[in-house]
Amino acid sequence: MYINVQIIAETKNSTLSSLSIEGVHICFVIEDGFRLVKELGQTRIPYGEYELIKRFEGRHYDQYSKRFKHDCTFQVANVPKFKWIMLHIGNTVVHTDGCPLLNTGVAVDANGDYRGTQSAKAYLKFYDIVRPVIDEEKVFINFCR
């Protein structure tokens, strides 16, 4: 399976992208802004293709296994200079900690940065599509312009 995250627009501190699977739009992605030099928790993922893998530990795993009865979360593996990049719920760049946030809608906040709406709904849709596949085949996610 191939997932594509294509940038739509950027501000200094936020990035708005469209996430599609096999060419079908699934949700929007909110990330931190681009930084030439990585700043911990405030820099979006560099362009590139990465493997999406299951994760069975950590804060998001603990929360989502209790809240949604999920048996795993999804980690973007082998991102240079990044660790523990998870696709997760959240609406603003304050929630990202460097991770992509899944959302059904998008708005602009008072600072001019992108913020998402209905993140849990987007996350659950994404999970329901990816979870049955990830045991059967490799899943790749491509972050691009």
Contacts in CASP RR format, 6 or more apart in sequence:
PFRMAT RR
TARGET T0000
AUTHOR 0000-0000-0000
METHOD contacts of the structure
MODEL  1
MYINVQIIAETKNSTLSSLSIEGVHICFVIEDGFRLVKELGQTRIPYGEY
ELIKRFEGRHYDQYSKRFKHDCTFQVANVPKFKWIMLHIGNTVVHTDGCP
LLNTGVAVDANGDYRGTQSAKAYLKFYDIVRPVIDEEKVFINFCR
1 21 0 8 1.000
1 22 0 8 1.000
1 130 0 8 1.000
1 133 0 8 1.000
1 134 0 8 1.000
1 137 0 8 1.000
1 138 0 8 1.000
1 139 0 8 1.000
1 140 0 8 1.000
2 21 0 8 1.000
2 22 0 8 1.000
2 139 0 8 1.000
2 140 0 8 1.000
2 141 0 8 1.000
2 142 0 8 1.000
3 19 0 8 1.000
3 20 0 8 1.000
3 21 0 8 1.000
3 52 0 8 1.000
3 130 0 8 1.000
3 139 0 8 1.000
3 140 0 8 1.000
3 141 0 8 1.000
3 142 0 8 1.000
4 19 0 8 1.000
4 20 0 8 1.000
4 21 0 8 1.000
4 23 0 8 1.000
4 141 0 8 1.000
4 142 0 8 1.000
4 144 0 8 1.000
5 17 0 8 1.000
5 18 0 8 1.000
5 19 0 8 1.000
5 29 0 8 1.000
5 100 0 8 1.000
5 141 0 8 1.000
5 142 0 8 1.000
5 143 0 8 1.000
5 144 0 8 1.000
6 17 0 8 1.000
6 18 0 8 1.000
6 20 0 8 1.000
6 144 0 8 1.000
6 145 0 8 1.000
7 15 0 8 1.000
7 16 0 8 1.000
7 17 0 8 1.000
7 144 0 8 1.000
7 145 0 8 1.000
8 16 0 8 1.000
8 17 0 8 1.000
8 18 0 8 1.000
8 28 0 8 1.000
9 15 0 8 1.000
9 16 0 8 1.000
9 114 0 8 1.000
10 16 0 8 1.000
10 33 0 8 1.000
10 34 0 8 1.000
11 33 0 8 1.000
11 112 0 8 1.000
11 113 0 8 1.000
11 114 0 8 1.000
12 33 0 8 1.000
13 32 0 8 1.000
13 33 0 8 1.000
13 42 0 8 1.000
13 93 0 8 1.000
13 111 0 8 1.000
13 113 0 8 1.000
14 30 0 8 1.000
14 31 0 8 1.000
14 32 0 8 1.000
14 33 0 8 1.000
14 93 0 8 1.000
14 112 0 8 1.000
14 113 0 8 1.000
14 114 0 8 1.000
14 115 0 8 1.000
15 29 0 8 1.000
15 30 0 8 1.000
15 31 0 8 1.000
15 32 0 8 1.000
15 33 0 8 1.000
15 34 0 8 1.000
15 44 0 8 1.000
15 114 0 8 1.000
16 28 0 8 1.000
16 29 0 8 1.000
16 30 0 8 1.000
16 106 0 8 1.000
16 114 0 8 1.000
17 28 0 8 1.000
17 29 0 8 1.000
17 31 0 8 1.000
17 100 0 8 1.000
17 143 0 8 1.000
18 25 0 8 1.000
18 28 0 8 1.000
18 29 0 8 1.000
19 25 0 8 1.000
19 26 0 8 1.000
19 27 0 8 1.000
19 28 0 8 1.000
19 29 0 8 1.000
19 100 0 8 1.000
19 102 0 8 1.000
19 126 0 8 1.000
20 26 0 8 1.000
21 129 0 8 1.000
21 130 0 8 1.000
26 122 0 8 1.000
26 125 0 8 1.000
26 126 0 8 1.000
26 129 0 8 1.000
27 102 0 8 1.000
27 103 0 8 1.000
27 104 0 8 1.000
27 105 0 8 1.000
27 122 0 8 1.000
27 125 0 8 1.000
27 126 0 8 1.000
28 102 0 8 1.000
28 103 0 8 1.000
28 104 0 8 1.000
28 105 0 8 1.000
28 106 0 8 1.000
28 116 0 8 1.000
28 122 0 8 1.000
29 100 0 8 1.000
29 101 0 8 1.000
29 102 0 8 1.000
29 103 0 8 1.000
30 90 0 8 1.000
30 91 0 8 1.000
30 92 0 8 1.000
30 93 0 8 1.000
30 96 0 8 1.000
30 100 0 8 1.000
30 101 0 8 1.000
30 103 0 8 1.000
30 106 0 8 1.000
30 114 0 8 1.000
30 115 0 8 1.000
30 116 0 8 1.000
31 44 0 8 1.000
31 45 0 8 1.000
31 93 0 8 1.000
31 96 0 8 1.000
31 98 0 8 1.000
31 99 0 8 1.000
31 100 0 8 1.000
31 101 0 8 1.000
32 41 0 8 1.000
32 42 0 8 1.000
32 43 0 8 1.000
32 44 0 8 1.000
32 93 0 8 1.000
32 96 0 8 1.000
32 98 0 8 1.000
33 42 0 8 1.000
33 43 0 8 1.000
33 44 0 8 1.000
33 93 0 8 1.000
34 43 0 8 1.000
34 44 0 8 1.000
35 42 0 8 1.000
35 43 0 8 1.000
35 44 0 8 1.000
38 81 0 8 1.000
38 82 0 8 1.000
41 96 0 8 1.000
41 97 0 8 1.000
41 98 0 8 1.000
42 93 0 8 1.000
42 98 0 8 1.000
43 98 0 8 1.000
44 98 0 8 1.000
44 143 0 8 1.000
45 76 0 8 1.000
45 79 0 8 1.000
45 82 0 8 1.000
45 85 0 8 1.000
45 98 0 8 1.000
45 100 0 8 1.000
45 143 0 8 1.000
46 79 0 8 1.000
46 80 0 8 1.000
46 143 0 8 1.000
47 143 0 8 1.000
47 144 0 8 1.000
47 145 0 8 1.000
48 142 0 8 1.000
48 143 0 8 1.000
48 144 0 8 1.000
49 140 0 8 1.000
49 141 0 8 1.000
49 142 0 8 1.000
49 143 0 8 1.000
50 76 0 8 1.000
50 77 0 8 1.000
50 78 0 8 1.000
50 79 0 8 1.000
50 140 0 8 1.000
50 141 0 8 1.000
50 142 0 8 1.000
50 143 0 8 1.000
51 76 0 8 1.000
51 77 0 8 1.000
51 78 0 8 1.000
51 138 0 8 1.000
51 139 0 8 1.000
51 140 0 8 1.000
51 141 0 8 1.000
52 74 0 8 1.000
52 75 0 8 1.000
52 76 0 8 1.000
52 77 0 8 1.000
52 87 0 8 1.000
52 130 0 8 1.000
52 134 0 8 1.000
52 139 0 8 1.000
52 140 0 8 1.000
52 141 0 8 1.000
53 74 0 8 1.000
53 75 0 8 1.000
53 77 0 8 1.000
53 134 0 8 1.000
53 139 0 8 1.000
54 72 0 8 1.000
54 73 0 8 1.000
54 74 0 8 1.000
54 75 0 8 1.000
54 134 0 8 1.000
55 61 0 8 1.000
55 72 0 8 1.000
55 73 0 8 1.000
55 74 0 8 1.000
55 75 0 8 1.000
55 86 0 8 1.000
56 71 0 8 1.000
56 72 0 8 1.000
58 73 0 8 1.000
58 84 0 8 1.000
60 73 0 8 1.000
60 86 0 8 1.000
60 88 0 8 1.000
61 72 0 8 1.000
61 73 0 8 1.000
64 70 0 8 1.000
64 73 0 8 1.000
64 88 0 8 1.000
65 71 0 8 1.000
68 124 0 8 1.000
68 127 0 8 1.000
70 127 0 8 1.000
70 131 0 8 1.000
72 131 0 8 1.000
73 86 0 8 1.000
73 87 0 8 1.000
73 88 0 8 1.000
74 86 0 8 1.000
74 87 0 8 1.000
74 127 0 8 1.000
74 130 0 8 1.000
74 134 0 8 1.000
75 84 0 8 1.000
75 85 0 8 1.000
75 86 0 8 1.000
76 82 0 8 1.000
76 85 0 8 1.000
76 86 0 8 1.000
76 87 0 8 1.000
76 100 0 8 1.000
76 141 0 8 1.000
79 85 0 8 1.000
82 98 0 8 1.000
85 98 0 8 1.000
85 99 0 8 1.000
85 100 0 8 1.000
86 99 0 8 1.000
87 99 0 8 1.000
87 100 0 8 1.000
87 102 0 8 1.000
87 123 0 8 1.000
87 126 0 8 1.000
88 99 0 8 1.000
88 100 0 8 1.000
88 101 0 8 1.000
88 102 0 8 1.000
88 123 0 8 1.000
89 95 0 8 1.000
89 101 0 8 1.000
89 102 0 8 1.000
89 119 0 8 1.000
89 120 0 8 1.000
89 123 0 8 1.000
90 96 0 8 1.000
90 101 0 8 1.000
90 102 0 8 1.000
90 103 0 8 1.000
90 116 0 8 1.000
90 119 0 8 1.000
91 101 0 8 1.000
91 103 0 8 1.000
91 115 0 8 1.000
91 116 0 8 1.000
91 117 0 8 1.000
91 119 0 8 1.000
92 109 0 8 1.000
92 113 0 8 1.000
92 115 0 8 1.000
92 116 0 8 1.000
93 113 0 8 1.000
93 114 0 8 1.000
93 115 0 8 1.000
95 101 0 8 1.000
101 116 0 8 1.000
101 119 0 8 1.000
102 119 0 8 1.000
102 122 0 8 1.000
102 123 0 8 1.000
102 126 0 8 1.000
103 116 0 8 1.000
103 117 0 8 1.000
103 118 0 8 1.000
103 119 0 8 1.000
103 122 0 8 1.000
104 117 0 8 1.000
104 118 0 8 1.000
104 119 0 8 1.000
104 121 0 8 1.000
104 122 0 8 1.000
104 125 0 8 1.000
105 116 0 8 1.000
105 117 0 8 1.000
105 118 0 8 1.000
105 122 0 8 1.000
106 114 0 8 1.000
106 115 0 8 1.000
106 116 0 8 1.000
106 117 0 8 1.000
107 114 0 8 1.000
107 115 0 8 1.000
107 116 0 8 1.000
107 117 0 8 1.000
108 114 0 8 1.000
108 115 0 8 1.000
109 115 0 8 1.000
130 139 0 8 1.000
133 139 0 8 1.000
END
